[in-house]
């Protein structure tokens, strides 16, 4: 049964909230939910009273820095980081409320919701580890030159039926049932929502129709609108394409999308899994990101206009010089930022041959196995000219992935970099003899070591503080994996990143 039966959609203000209008907008409310994004892309937040909210709406409030000092299982890192450690008492950082992020949570009686960004309490600068702030910093470089960026996100993810557990008197099956089941059973014992591998099926969603439409409706009411929603290749696998939009708003919606799916699915006794490669031998879960640059009038500046009669490669005939430099920047730095776009041990199990997943630094016009798929005329309309980055899985932090794309691409524009490798032609295998691209890292350990050792591209694009912090978090995960291989894999699966 739908969770939205007889529940009308909450009306949102026609114009963005301001400090002067916020009290009026919340006059019928008594509480507010707030959340920020940690380094793994998980929401960390709390419910507060409206009185407290109104008192901190202008200047922000203290938030424990430990959310950047532990992993997604609340285990503190082996090598404590400068941002949060026992020596500084895991001090508070400043959480500033973004009034423009206002929404209401439709499956929680329309309680008001806001996102926050984190700031250093001493300098009032954006916190280096705050992925939302990192994307804003990358976009400032673009906007200083009079440009903006647009983005889209596509997520594939598995759905499992919440199995019964051993708790007495348990009458409701939800994601906690899945967690307790996973403590005693192997991952492959989880029951898939549907069986068989049937992409774009019109009949499979009917089997779980209330859940299927509730996810779509919840996204619409929570301002994380879905553009396309269908079954993918894999048992119980679905894919959602989120509406294309301004890149920072897109990152917000991509991050909140997982929150919507997890919350709504649990109410239906379903557990979604955004893990990159949940089960061996089956397709993985991608998190493809589409990016384009626009001018002040909103025109796509990756499109060249007239066809170039002498392009360096035929695939680039309709791509502008700025677009070519942007692509060169991505290609020249992609291997160095793999821990950002493939951030978990499991991420690298997805990046293998024969599953339409990239394994090299590669690109090509409408090439769906390359790291970067160019979408451009004559196949696509001019306004749709863009790059689809296909390395990231559904487990990646969307703020960091989009920040990496913008940071690397704009570095290419500023340095006027040239594309280092030819495109893959149709029918050419990624990683085959004709693929001149560098082989991407096969493990998080190798990727992290490269990023920390070389680091020139990452440090130049994102800054020393971010690279040191992020490298420290990945080092922790690699070491924990080496010490408790089986346990770590199961716990990752339980979390369903």
C-alpha positions as CSV (number, residue, x, y, z in Angstrom):
1,X,0.0,0.0,0.0
2,X,1.2,3.5,-0.8
3,X,2.5,5.6,2.1
4,X,1.1,8.7,0.4
5,X,-2.6,7.6,0.4
6,X,-4.7,10.7,1.2
7,X,-1.7,12.8,2.0
8,X,-1.6,16.0,-0.1
9,X,1.7,17.4,-1.2
10,X,3.1,20.2,1.0
11,X,3.3,23.6,-0.7
12,X,6.7,25.2,-0.9
13,X,7.4,29.0,-1.1
14,X,7.5,30.4,-4.6
15,X,10.7,32.3,-3.8
16,X,13.8,31.2,-1.9
17,X,13.6,31.6,1.9
18,X,15.4,34.5,3.6
19,X,16.1,35.3,7.2
20,X,13.1,37.7,7.1
21,X,10.7,35.1,5.6
22,X,11.7,31.9,7.4
23,X,9.6,32.4,10.5
24,X,6.5,32.9,8.4
25,X,7.2,29.8,6.3
26,X,7.6,27.7,9.5
27,X,4.7,29.2,11.5
28,X,2.8,26.0,11.7
29,X,5.8,23.8,12.5
30,X,7.4,22.9,15.9
31,X,10.5,21.1,14.7
32,X,13.1,21.1,11.9
33,X,15.5,18.4,10.6
34,X,19.1,19.4,9.5
35,X,21.8,17.4,7.9
36,X,25.3,17.9,6.4
37,X,27.3,15.6,4.2
38,X,30.3,13.6,5.5
39,X,33.3,12.5,3.5
40,X,31.6,9.3,2.4
41,X,28.5,11.2,1.1
42,X,26.3,10.1,4.0
43,X,23.9,12.5,5.7
44,X,24.8,13.4,9.3
45,X,22.2,15.4,11.1
46,X,19.6,15.9,13.8
47,X,16.1,17.0,14.7
48,X,15.9,20.3,16.5
49,X,13.1,22.6,17.8
50,X,11.9,25.4,15.7
51,X,13.0,27.8,18.5
52,X,16.5,26.5,18.3
53,X,16.5,26.6,14.5
54,X,15.4,30.3,14.3
55,X,18.1,31.2,16.8
56,X,20.9,29.7,14.6
57,X,19.5,30.4,11.1
58,X,21.8,33.4,10.7
59,X,25.1,32.4,12.1
60,X,25.0,28.6,12.3
61,X,25.6,26.3,15.2
62,X,28.2,24.0,16.6
63,X,28.4,20.5,15.2
64,X,30.8,17.8,16.5
65,X,33.8,17.5,14.1
66,X,34.0,13.7,14.7
67,X,31.8,13.2,11.7
68,X,35.0,13.9,9.8
69,X,37.1,11.8,12.2
70,X,35.4,8.5,11.8
71,X,34.2,6.3,9.0
72,X,30.6,5.4,8.1
73,X,30.6,2.8,10.9
74,X,31.6,5.4,13.5
75,X,35.1,3.9,13.9
76,X,37.7,6.6,14.4
77,X,40.6,6.5,11.9
78,X,43.8,4.8,12.9
79,X,45.8,7.9,12.0
80,X,43.8,10.7,13.6
81,X,43.4,13.7,11.3
82,X,44.0,17.4,12.0
83,X,40.4,18.3,11.6
84,X,39.1,16.0,14.5
85,X,41.2,14.2,17.0
86,X,41.6,13.4,20.7
87,X,44.1,16.2,21.1
88,X,41.6,18.9,20.1
89,X,38.9,17.1,22.0
90,X,36.9,16.4,18.8
91,X,35.9,20.0,18.9
92,X,32.9,21.6,17.3
93,X,33.0,23.0,13.8
94,X,30.4,25.5,12.5
95,X,27.4,24.2,10.6
96,X,25.8,27.0,8.5
97,X,22.3,26.5,7.3
98,X,21.5,26.8,3.6
99,X,18.1,28.4,3.4
100,X,17.9,27.7,-0.3
101,X,17.9,24.0,0.4
102,X,14.5,24.1,2.2
103,X,12.2,21.1,1.5
104,X,9.7,19.1,3.5
105,X,10.0,15.3,4.1
106,X,6.8,13.8,2.8
107,X,7.2,10.4,4.5
108,X,7.7,12.2,7.9
109,X,4.6,14.3,8.1
110,X,6.2,17.0,6.0
111,X,8.7,18.1,8.6
112,X,10.9,20.9,7.3
113,X,14.4,19.9,6.2
114,X,17.6,22.0,5.4
115,X,21.1,21.1,4.4
116,X,24.1,22.6,6.1
117,X,27.7,23.3,5.1
118,X,30.7,23.1,7.5
119,X,33.1,25.9,8.3
120,X,36.3,26.3,10.3
121,X,35.4,27.9,13.7
122,X,38.8,29.8,13.8
123,X,38.9,31.2,10.2
124,X,35.3,31.0,9.1
125,X,36.5,29.4,5.9
126,X,34.9,26.5,4.3
127,X,36.1,23.3,5.9
128,X,38.5,21.4,3.5
129,X,36.8,18.1,4.3
130,X,33.3,19.4,3.6
131,X,32.4,17.9,0.2
132,X,29.6,20.4,-0.3
133,X,32.0,23.3,0.3
134,X,34.6,21.7,-2.0
135,X,32.2,21.7,-5.0
136,X,31.4,25.3,-4.2
137,X,35.2,26.2,-4.3
138,X,35.6,24.4,-7.6
139,X,32.7,26.3,-9.1
140,X,34.0,29.7,-7.9
141,X,37.0,29.2,-10.3
142,X,34.5,28.6,-13.1
143,X,32.2,31.5,-12.2
144,X,35.1,34.0,-11.9
145,X,35.5,33.6,-15.7
146,X,31.8,34.2,-16.3
147,X,30.7,30.6,-16.7
148,X,28.5,28.1,-14.9
149,X,28.0,24.3,-14.9
150,X,25.1,22.0,-15.4
151,X,25.0,18.3,-14.4
152,X,22.9,15.2,-14.3
153,X,23.2,12.0,-12.3
154,X,22.2,8.4,-13.0
155,X,22.1,5.8,-10.2
156,X,21.8,2.0,-10.5
157,X,21.0,0.0,-7.4
158,X,19.8,-3.4,-6.2
159,X,16.7,-4.0,-4.1
160,X,16.4,-6.8,-1.6
161,X,13.4,-8.0,0.3
162,X,13.9,-7.5,4.0
163,X,14.1,-11.1,5.4
164,X,12.5,-12.2,8.7
165,X,14.8,-12.0,11.7
166,X,15.0,-13.8,15.0
167,X,13.7,-11.0,17.2
168,X,10.5,-12.1,19.1
169,X,7.3,-10.3,18.3
170,X,8.7,-8.6,15.2
171,X,5.8,-7.7,13.0
172,X,7.4,-5.2,10.6
173,X,10.1,-6.1,8.0
174,X,12.4,-3.1,7.2
175,X,16.1,-2.5,6.6
176,X,17.0,-3.3,10.2
177,X,15.8,-6.8,9.5
178,X,18.3,-7.0,6.7
179,X,21.1,-5.8,8.9
180,X,20.4,-8.5,11.5
181,X,20.1,-11.1,8.8
182,X,23.5,-10.1,7.4
183,X,25.1,-10.8,10.8
184,X,24.3,-14.5,10.4
185,X,24.1,-15.1,6.7
186,X,26.3,-14.6,3.6
187,X,25.4,-11.8,1.2
188,X,24.2,-14.1,-1.6
189,X,21.5,-15.4,0.8
190,X,19.6,-12.1,0.6
191,X,16.4,-12.4,-1.5
192,X,16.3,-10.1,-4.5
193,X,13.2,-8.0,-5.0
194,X,12.7,-9.6,-8.4
195,X,14.5,-12.5,-10.2
196,X,16.0,-12.5,-13.6
197,X,18.0,-9.9,-15.6
198,X,15.4,-7.8,-17.5
199,X,16.3,-4.2,-18.3
200,X,13.6,-1.7,-19.3
201,X,10.8,-4.1,-18.3
202,X,7.3,-2.6,-18.0
203,X,5.9,-5.6,-16.1
204,X,8.6,-6.0,-13.4
205,X,7.7,-2.7,-11.6
206,X,4.0,-3.9,-11.4
207,X,5.1,-6.7,-9.0
208,X,6.0,-4.0,-6.5
209,X,3.9,-1.2,-7.8
210,X,3.2,0.7,-4.6
211,X,7.0,0.9,-3.8
212,X,7.8,1.8,-7.4
213,X,5.5,4.8,-7.5
214,X,6.1,5.9,-3.9
215,X,9.8,6.4,-4.7
216,X,8.9,8.5,-7.7
217,X,6.4,10.5,-5.8
218,X,8.6,11.0,-2.8
219,X,11.4,12.3,-5.0
220,X,9.0,14.7,-6.6
221,X,7.7,16.1,-3.3
222,X,11.2,16.2,-1.8
223,X,12.6,18.2,-4.7
224,X,14.9,15.4,-5.9
225,X,12.9,14.9,-9.1
226,X,13.4,11.8,-11.2
227,X,13.5,12.2,-14.9
228,X,13.5,8.5,-15.8
229,X,12.9,5.5,-13.6
230,X,13.2,1.9,-14.9
231,X,14.5,-1.6,-14.3
232,X,18.1,-2.3,-15.2
233,X,20.0,-5.5,-16.0
234,X,20.2,-7.5,-12.8
235,X,17.8,-9.2,-10.4
236,X,16.0,-6.4,-8.5
237,X,18.1,-3.7,-10.1
238,X,16.6,-0.3,-11.0
239,X,18.1,2.9,-12.4
240,X,17.0,6.4,-11.8
241,X,18.1,9.4,-13.9
242,X,17.7,12.6,-11.9
243,X,16.6,15.8,-13.6
244,X,19.4,17.8,-15.2
245,X,20.2,21.1,-13.5
246,X,22.7,23.5,-12.0
247,X,25.6,21.5,-10.7
248,X,25.5,22.4,-7.0
249,X,21.7,21.8,-6.9
250,X,22.3,18.6,-8.8
251,X,24.8,17.4,-6.2
252,X,22.3,18.2,-3.4
253,X,19.6,16.2,-5.1
254,X,21.9,13.3,-5.9
255,X,23.0,13.1,-2.3
256,X,19.4,13.3,-1.0
257,X,18.2,10.8,-3.5
258,X,19.7,7.9,-1.6
259,X,18.1,9.2,1.6
260,X,14.7,9.2,-0.2
261,X,15.1,5.7,-1.5
262,X,16.4,4.2,1.7
263,X,13.6,5.8,3.8
264,X,10.7,5.0,1.4
265,X,12.0,1.4,0.6
266,X,12.3,0.5,4.3
267,X,8.6,1.4,4.8
268,X,7.8,-1.2,2.1
269,X,10.1,-4.0,3.6
270,X,12.7,-3.4,0.9
271,X,16.4,-2.7,1.4
272,X,18.2,-0.8,-1.4
273,X,21.9,-1.4,-2.0
274,X,24.1,1.3,-3.7
275,X,27.2,-0.8,-3.2
276,X,29.3,-0.8,-6.4
277,X,29.5,-4.6,-6.8
278,X,27.1,-6.3,-4.5
279,X,27.5,-9.8,-5.9
280,X,30.1,-11.5,-8.0
281,X,29.1,-12.4,-11.5
282,X,26.3,-9.9,-11.7
283,X,26.3,-6.3,-13.1
284,X,27.6,-3.6,-10.7
285,X,25.9,-0.3,-9.7
286,X,27.1,2.7,-11.6
287,X,26.8,6.4,-10.6
288,X,27.4,8.1,-13.9
289,X,27.7,11.9,-13.9
290,X,27.0,14.2,-16.9
291,X,28.6,17.6,-16.9
292,X,28.5,20.6,-19.3
293,X,29.7,24.2,-19.0
294,X,27.4,27.1,-19.9
295,X,27.8,30.9,-20.4
296,X,26.0,33.6,-18.5
297,X,23.0,33.3,-20.9
298,X,22.8,29.6,-20.3
299,X,24.1,28.5,-23.7
300,X,26.2,25.3,-23.8
301,X,29.8,26.3,-24.5
302,X,31.0,22.8,-25.2
303,X,29.2,23.0,-28.5
304,X,31.4,24.5,-31.3
305,X,28.7,25.8,-33.6
306,X,29.9,25.0,-37.1
307,X,31.6,21.7,-37.8
308,X,35.4,21.9,-37.5
309,X,36.7,20.8,-40.9
310,X,40.0,19.7,-39.4
311,X,39.4,18.4,-35.9
312,X,42.2,16.6,-34.1
313,X,39.9,13.6,-34.0
314,X,36.6,13.2,-35.9
315,X,34.7,12.6,-32.6
316,X,35.5,16.3,-31.7
317,X,34.1,17.9,-34.9
318,X,31.4,19.7,-33.0
319,X,33.2,20.2,-29.7
320,X,34.5,23.7,-28.8
321,X,38.1,24.4,-27.9
322,X,37.0,25.0,-24.3
323,X,35.3,21.6,-24.4
324,X,38.4,19.9,-25.7
325,X,40.6,21.5,-23.0
326,X,38.0,20.4,-20.4
327,X,38.1,16.8,-21.7
328,X,42.0,16.9,-21.7
329,X,41.9,18.0,-18.1
330,X,39.7,15.1,-17.1
331,X,41.8,12.6,-19.0
332,X,45.1,13.9,-17.7
333,X,44.1,13.7,-14.0
334,X,41.5,10.9,-13.8
335,X,44.0,8.2,-12.7
336,X,45.3,10.4,-10.0
337,X,41.9,11.0,-8.4
338,X,40.6,7.4,-8.4
339,X,40.2,7.3,-4.6
340,X,37.7,10.2,-5.0
341,X,35.6,8.7,-7.7
342,X,36.1,5.0,-6.6
343,X,36.3,5.5,-2.8
344,X,35.7,2.0,-1.4
345,X,37.4,-1.4,-1.5
346,X,34.4,-2.7,-3.3
347,X,34.5,0.0,-6.0
348,X,37.3,-1.8,-7.8
349,X,35.3,-5.0,-8.1
350,X,33.0,-3.2,-10.4
351,X,35.8,-1.8,-12.7
352,X,36.4,-5.1,-14.5
353,X,36.1,-6.1,-18.1
354,X,32.9,-7.4,-19.8
355,X,30.4,-5.4,-17.6
356,X,30.3,-2.1,-19.5
357,X,32.5,-0.6,-16.8
358,X,35.7,1.4,-17.7
359,X,39.1,-0.1,-16.9
360,X,41.3,2.5,-18.6
361,X,41.6,6.3,-19.0
362,X,39.6,6.4,-22.2
363,X,37.0,8.3,-24.1
364,X,34.9,8.2,-27.3
365,X,31.8,9.6,-29.0
366,X,28.9,7.6,-27.7
367,X,31.2,4.9,-26.3
368,X,29.5,3.4,-23.3
369,X,32.5,1.3,-22.1
370,X,35.0,4.2,-22.0
371,X,35.7,6.2,-18.9
372,X,34.4,9.4,-20.6
373,X,31.5,9.1,-23.0
374,X,31.3,12.2,-25.3
375,X,27.7,13.1,-26.1
376,X,27.6,15.6,-29.0
377,X,26.4,16.4,-32.5
378,X,25.7,14.9,-34.9
379,X,24.2,12.3,-32.7
380,X,22.9,14.6,-29.9
381,X,21.4,18.1,-30.2
382,X,23.8,21.1,-29.6
383,X,22.4,22.0,-26.2
384,X,22.9,18.4,-25.0
385,X,26.7,18.4,-25.7
386,X,28.3,17.1,-22.5
387,X,30.7,14.5,-21.0
388,X,29.4,11.5,-19.1
389,X,32.0,10.3,-16.5
390,X,31.4,6.6,-16.2
391,X,34.1,5.6,-13.6
392,X,32.1,6.5,-10.5
393,X,29.9,3.8,-9.0
394,X,26.7,4.3,-7.0
395,X,28.8,4.2,-3.8
396,X,30.7,7.5,-4.5
397,X,30.0,10.8,-2.9
398,X,28.3,12.9,-5.7
399,X,29.7,16.2,-4.3
400,X,33.2,14.8,-4.5
401,X,32.7,13.3,-8.0
402,X,31.3,16.5,-9.4
403,X,34.0,18.6,-7.7
404,X,36.6,16.3,-9.2
405,X,35.2,16.6,-12.7
406,X,35.0,20.4,-12.5
407,X,38.4,20.7,-10.8
408,X,40.2,18.5,-13.4
409,X,38.3,19.9,-16.4
410,X,38.8,23.5,-15.5
411,X,42.5,22.9,-14.8
412,X,42.6,21.7,-18.4
413,X,40.9,24.9,-19.6
414,X,43.2,27.1,-17.6
415,X,46.3,25.3,-18.8
416,X,45.0,24.7,-22.4
417,X,45.8,21.1,-22.1
418,X,45.7,18.9,-25.2
419,X,43.9,15.6,-25.3
420,X,46.6,13.0,-24.5
421,X,45.1,9.9,-26.2
422,X,42.9,9.1,-29.3
423,X,39.3,8.1,-28.8
424,X,38.1,4.6,-28.8
425,X,36.3,3.7,-32.0
426,X,33.1,1.7,-32.1
427,X,33.9,-1.9,-31.6
428,X,37.2,-1.3,-29.9
429,X,37.5,-3.0,-26.6
430,X,38.4,-1.0,-23.5
431,X,41.7,-2.3,-22.3
432,X,42.3,-4.1,-25.6
433,X,45.4,-3.9,-27.8
434,X,44.2,-0.6,-29.5
435,X,43.4,1.1,-26.2
436,X,46.2,3.6,-25.5
437,X,44.8,4.8,-22.2
438,X,46.5,4.1,-18.9
439,X,45.1,1.2,-16.9
440,X,43.1,2.5,-13.9
441,X,44.0,1.3,-10.5
442,X,42.8,-2.2,-9.6
443,X,42.6,-1.6,-5.9
444,X,41.9,1.2,-3.4
445,X,45.3,0.7,-1.9
446,X,47.1,1.3,-5.2
447,X,44.9,4.2,-6.0
448,X,45.5,5.9,-2.6
449,X,49.2,5.3,-2.7
450,X,49.4,7.0,-6.1
451,X,47.3,9.9,-5.0
452,X,49.4,10.5,-1.9
453,X,52.7,9.9,-3.6
454,X,52.2,11.8,-6.8
455,X,49.4,14.1,-5.8
456,X,50.4,16.9,-8.1
457,X,47.1,17.0,-10.0
458,X,44.9,16.5,-7.0
459,X,46.8,19.0,-4.8
460,X,46.8,21.6,-7.5
461,X,43.0,21.2,-8.2
462,X,41.7,20.6,-4.6
463,X,44.4,21.8,-2.2
464,X,46.8,20.1,0.2
465,X,44.4,20.0,3.1
466,X,41.8,18.1,1.3
467,X,44.2,15.6,-0.2
468,X,45.8,14.9,3.2
469,X,42.4,14.5,4.8
470,X,40.9,12.3,2.1
471,X,44.1,10.2,1.8
472,X,43.9,9.6,5.5
473,X,40.4,8.3,5.3
474,X,41.2,5.9,2.5
475,X,44.3,4.7,4.2
476,X,42.1,3.7,7.2
477,X,39.8,1.7,5.0
478,X,42.6,-0.1,3.3
479,X,44.2,-1.1,6.6
480,X,40.9,-2.2,8.1
481,X,40.3,-4.3,5.0
482,X,43.7,-6.0,5.3
483,X,43.0,-6.9,9.0
484,X,39.4,-8.1,8.7
485,X,38.6,-9.0,5.1
486,X,35.4,-11.0,5.5
487,X,33.9,-8.8,8.3
488,X,34.6,-5.6,6.4
489,X,32.9,-6.8,3.2
490,X,29.8,-7.9,5.2
491,X,29.6,-4.6,7.1
492,X,29.9,-2.6,3.9
493,X,27.0,-4.6,2.5
494,X,25.0,-4.1,5.7
495,X,25.4,-0.3,5.4
496,X,24.2,-0.4,1.8
497,X,26.1,2.8,0.9
